[in-house]
Amino acid sequence: MEVVMRDVVKRFGNFKAVDNLNLTIKDGEFMALLGPSGCGKTTTLLILAGLYKPDSGEILFDDKIVNDVLPKDRNIGMCFQSYALYPHMTVEENIAFPLKLKKLPKKEIEKKVNEIASKFHIEHLLKRFPGQISGGQQQRVALARALVKEPNLLLLDEPLSNLDAGLRISMRAEIRRLQKELGITTVFVTHDQAEAMSMSDRIAVMNKGKLQDIGTPEDLYMRPKNKFIAGFIGNPPMNFLEVGYVLNGDEIMLKGENFELSLPREISMNFMKKQNNERVILGIRPEHLSIGIEAPNTIKGEIFVVEHLGRDKLVDVKVGNDRIKVLTGQNFEGKMGDIVNVHLDLKNIHLFDADDGNSMKWAG
Amino acid sequence: MTVREVMQMINAKTSLSRIAIYLLLIILSLPIVFGYLWLFSGSISEEVEFGIVPKSITLKNWRFLWSEITIGTKVFENIWPITLNSILLAGSITLLEVLISLLAGYALSRMNFPGKDFILKTTIILHAFPGVALLIALYYVLNYIGMIDKITGVVLVKVALELPMATWMIKGFFDEIPWEIEWAAYMDGCSRLQAWYKVILPQIKPGIAAVAIFAFLAGWSEFIYSYTFLFSSENYTLAVFLKNLIGDFRFLDYGLLAAAGLFYMIPVIAFFLISQKSLVTIKFGGIKG
């Protein structure tokens, strides 16, 4: 089922929780709504569910406006962060509940419940109550209950955030695989960019009620449209340094407190031009930095701390009042307090407007 | 002084103060215990000594259960139809109060409508209002709508006056149910009414039990309205019957009074024994934003 949101606005008093949202979710697509808490992503999900009514705008399911269709008639499966299992019913009754409300014959209900229970490996739990099973098992039951009625749309509200780290990673893959198997259109709300990156076909990034950008995980990672997306997606996050901008013919000079970088023509032509002496923000990811010998176009700094990540080391380097993170190999030997030269992979730098945070890269 | 001696002294001190506390509590509760003991001894004996020691055990005082009783020249009604009236009164009050408070409590907890805050505040004021002050006005109203001398009339009055408290109590229980559970019910295909009774009500069973118990006890011990609004003897309730037993001081039969009083208390005691657990879980929820 294709889902379209058109100019959707939702206010709570004077607070605009969702601000003029336009979003199209293709049939069978796995879409993540990603953003920090309070960005309006859960509100958006509840609007799709029909639990909140938008103040203006339209919601379309397969070209039909469903603004006034009650949640019970939307045929949506939903899995909540707290799982919201009914504590007074057994696991079996929980899963059978949506089918009972549809008044399916008893035999058929039994068959469907058993089918989905075996798919989620919870057959042995059917007679227990939600309070008697673990969090991971509760989550499987909640998913089974959401999917047993074969919904047209699956909504997941931070379904993994209450699981421990190991289980979370294995559930990521399982949900992803199941979604592709069933081909069910899915909207997934999360504040964890790694979750969104690893599971979704496309990600809609939201902040303060506004849609920031929408694209494939790779798109958003490689070509962030603004500073917010650049800082939110990717772990460890992108480094930002405020610098002065000087145009010198075709070359761009970036002047920091105690360093100067000059961008050759083939790099500088990727960016929109600015007035001389304006402030811009230089962004670069830790994996595009390295530590080496003194040379032009490097930044001198002092090692603040070295973090061991297992496969790599993450080096915090103090540059003036800023700190930047550099991802280095396991064999890096630097110690706290060492003076080092940080090399930048200039092909992978980003420049953002210091005022509105928009990327200065030419689109396309 | 060794550490051990100090510890012993502290222990002695705490157990001494504990004894003092228990003593105080026992003295404070003595009058109540004494009253019940008198009631019990009096009901099974011809005479009591020292106020509470039964002498010459008899079942004579319980004769109202199987025969007509007369005190002086007055013949009293059979107790069983009166008991039935009391059960009917308390039962109807319980049923109505539970049903209405469950609907009203849900609305006050879950829905937003103009005047909600006003209703929440005024219901409490209404409860603080002394019922006796309304006696004459209520008489007029009941008379006007033809409900005087009818048990239904007393039921309506009692339910109206008890409802605010019951609604507040049950609202607190609804407040505790997370929205997500209710939402899940809607997503699974419930209408609002279905979500209410299939998913939410089963989870506030302790609250329903508590309201039901309070309503039943209030109905069972209801006296002033029954006494004022019911005058045909076939509509009497146990409380009125008991009052009539004391009616004439010249021929007062204390043994009979004690037995009838005990009889009146039996359902209350039974109820408390059964429902202790639910009563303990009651708490009053505040207003959630």
Boltz contact constraints between the chains, C-beta under 6 A:
constraints:
  - contact:
      token1: [A, 51]
      token2: [B, 183]
      max_distance: 6.0
  - contact:
      token1: [A, 71]
      token2: [B, 186]
      max_distance: 6.0
  - contact:
      token1: [A, 71]
      token2: [B, 187]
      max_distance: 6.0
  - contact:
      token1: [A, 72]
      token2: [B, 186]
      max_distance: 6.0
  - contact:
      token1: [A, 72]
      token2: [B, 189]
      max_distance: 6.0
  - contact:
      token1: [A, 76]
      token2: [B, 187]
      max_distance: 6.0
  - contact:
      token1: [A, 78]
      token2: [B, 187]
      max_distance: 6.0
  - contact:
      token1: [A, 80]
      token2: [B, 180]
      max_distance: 6.0
  - contact:
      token1: [A, 82]
      token2: [B, 180]
      max_distance: 6.0
  - contact:
      token1: [A, 84]
      token2: [B, 180]
      max_distance: 6.0
  - contact:
      token1: [A, 84]
      token2: [B, 181]
      max_distance: 6.0
  - contact:
      token1: [A, 84]
      token2: [B, 184]
      max_distance: 6.0
  - contact:
      token1: [A, 86]
      token2: [B, 199]
      max_distance: 6.0
  - contact:
      token1: [A, 88]
      token2: [B, 202]
      max_distance: 6.0
  - contact:
      token1: [A, 97]
      token2: [B, 188]
      max_distance: 6.0
  - contact:
      token1: [A, 98]
      token2: [B, 188]
      max_distance: 6.0
  - contact:
      token1: [A, 98]
      token2: [B, 189]
      max_distance: 6.0
  - contact:
      token1: [A, 101]
      token2: [B, 189]
      max_distance: 6.0
